[in-house]
Amino acid sequence: MNSTVDVAVVGAGSAGCSAARRCAEMGLETIMLDRKPRQLVGQKVCGDEVSRSHFDATGIDYPQEAEILNTIHGADIYPPGITNEMKVRGWKEFDGWILHRLNFGQRLLNEAIRAGVTFLPECHVTGPTLKDGQVVGVKYKAKETGETRAVQAKLVVDASGLAGVVRTKVDHPLVEKQVDKNDIALCQREILHLREPLPEPNVARVFLGRRIAPSGYAWLFPRGPEEVNVGVGVTGGEGKSSPKSYLSSFKERYEVLRGSDVIESAGGAVPVRRPLMSLVADGIAFVGDSALQVNPIHGGGIGAGMRAGVILGEIAKQAIAREDTSARGLWQYNTAYLRDFGKRLASLEIFRRFLQDVGDEDIDFGFEKRVLEPEDLMRANRGDGLSLGLVDKLRRVGRSVGRPGLLIKLQRAASLMKMVSKAYAQYPSRPEMFQKWCLDVASILDEAHFT
Ligand SMILES: Cc1cc2nc3c(=O)[nH]c(=O)nc-3n(C[C@H](O)[C@H](O)[C@H](O)COP(=O)(O)OP(=O)(O)OC[C@H]3O[C@@H](n4cnc5c(N)ncnc54)[C@H](O)[C@@H]3O)c2cc1C
């Protein structure tokens, strides 16, 4: 290996492997470091659900047999009362798989290595090395020898997950080092064996409402007719019980889970806001959870990070060929990701705030009277925003008699989602316009409160 490689990717999760593989495919000399031993790469506390649409968008092969625990066709979305659920069927975005996470992660790693990536397992990265404010490599501790070493790279990719082990140590006006705790969901996830088989074992279930998970959500993803991946994610934390205790009450309240046997139980955390405002700085780029590339409604980040990795690989190639891996040289990664998929994630942050702020009774009412419709969720999820036409509005006004506040809030959310989508579609083409753009987005988000 040369003393300076083209690209050093920190973290071999789904985002890191996708980025590293694409860089290597583009002919870049790429190394990837992970603190885990090779055989554990891919293991992660997760809901394990991934939509087919991400594979279609990236060209990454669909999961194969040993990587699949179950296939998913549709979702049921439950309000806090756990009745009057919305049945979403026939929408491609909701169809996909429940993964065998380790096998899937191993496949992504093997594909990266086959493409030419040099993988360094059991290397704990401690931070960046810097020269004149530009990231020029990373420092790491190799478990085998206990030595601290450094690798120099024209581009460092932080794909270390929510920890952001490099990002949090870079002082740069473009880098958001800290993430607000209200934008992180603390989760408890269990694998359960049910007393009785599920009636629809290929349908995912998502549960909304404060009673179930304050400022968060719960999920049930079937791994088969009698085995499920169940969890609760709670944001904020202050004055709230632990996600573990919310999960335990949820299991009591939801009949299907009562009396089930716990096979595995573990905690985790996931960001639930729009992606980082800039995905690049001088000598560095961010992908996956490190870049907060996660669906803010349900915390799904496998696909969002894979999409970013593939885009970044192509832009890294051009930047390195031009010998310019400054923020300006890498800027196209910002525009390519944030004007397109990032726009969708940002508008979903507004929808998340809407769902969090309206009370349980309003959500129950909205589901019962169909003031909220499956189409709303699907359009929001696709990034199309919520557009309530005149006929649609009149229909819903009729249904929301006695509780007009909910419809007014829904309309306000729809309009803010549209505004944020528009702002992201106009993501600045040059760094000079970045600060002004951030202020514009902040002023839209300041309005996004629905209590
Ligand atoms: C409970 C829970 C449920 C979820 N459910 C879903 C779901 O159903 N569907 C979905 O799409 N997403 C889900 N997510 C989110 C999803 O798991 C993440 O978005 C996704 O795994 C992020 O991938 P990543 O590659 O960015 O990070 P990670 O998968 O976290 O990978 C980061 C890698 O970096 C390595 N690393 C960390 N620190 C260092 C260091 N100092 N040195 C070297 N290596 C380091 C780690 O070992 C790891 O291999 C869930 C998350 C949680 C917590």
The ligand as a Gaussian input file, in Angstrom:
#p B3LYP/6-31G(d) Opt

LIG

0 1
 C      -32.985000      -0.079000      17.098000
 C      -32.766000       0.361000      15.692000
 C      -33.630000      -0.082000      14.699000
 C      -33.399000       0.271000      13.366000
 N      -34.210000      -0.255000      12.401000
 C      -33.940000      -0.018000      11.111000
 C      -34.675000      -0.669000      10.078000
 O      -35.554000      -1.485000      10.323000
 N      -34.366000      -0.379000       8.790000
 C      -33.379000       0.507000       8.466000
 O      -33.165000       0.755000       7.272000
 N      -32.660000       1.115000       9.422000
 C      -32.890000       0.860000      10.732000
 N      -32.135000       1.455000      11.699000
 C      -31.069000       2.375000      11.302000
 C      -29.913000       1.622000      10.671000
 O      -29.516000       0.575000      11.508000
 C      -28.764000       2.590000      10.432000
 O      -29.262000       3.749000       9.796000
 C      -27.693000       1.969000       9.546000
 O      -27.255000       0.757000      10.073000
 C      -26.536000       2.950000       9.442000
 O      -25.482000       2.364000       8.732000
 P      -24.044000       2.998000       8.843000
 O      -23.190000       2.204000       7.925000
 O      -24.104000       4.458000       8.674000
 O      -23.608000       2.799000      10.363000
 P      -23.383000       1.483000      11.212000
 O      -24.164000       0.349000      10.703000
 O      -23.594000       1.902000      12.632000
 O      -21.842000       1.142000      10.975000
 C      -20.843000       1.913000      11.550000
 C      -19.571000       1.073000      11.578000
 O      -18.523000       1.899000      12.089000
 C      -17.739000       1.143000      12.977000
 N      -17.115000       2.057000      13.932000
 C      -17.725000       2.837000      14.864000
 N      -16.794000       3.520000      15.566000
 C      -15.579000       3.170000      15.062000
 C      -14.253000       3.530000      15.386000
 N      -13.960000       4.393000      16.372000
 N      -13.254000       2.979000      14.666000
 C      -13.524000       2.097000      13.668000
 N      -14.759000       1.705000      13.340000
 C      -15.777000       2.241000      14.019000
 C      -18.752000       0.204000      13.645000
 O      -18.088000      -0.935000      14.169000
 C      -19.673000      -0.136000      12.493000
 O      -19.268000      -1.291000      11.805000
 C      -32.327000       1.125000      13.041000
 C      -31.464000       1.577000      14.040000
 C      -31.671000       1.197000      15.351000
 C      -30.709000       1.676000      16.418000

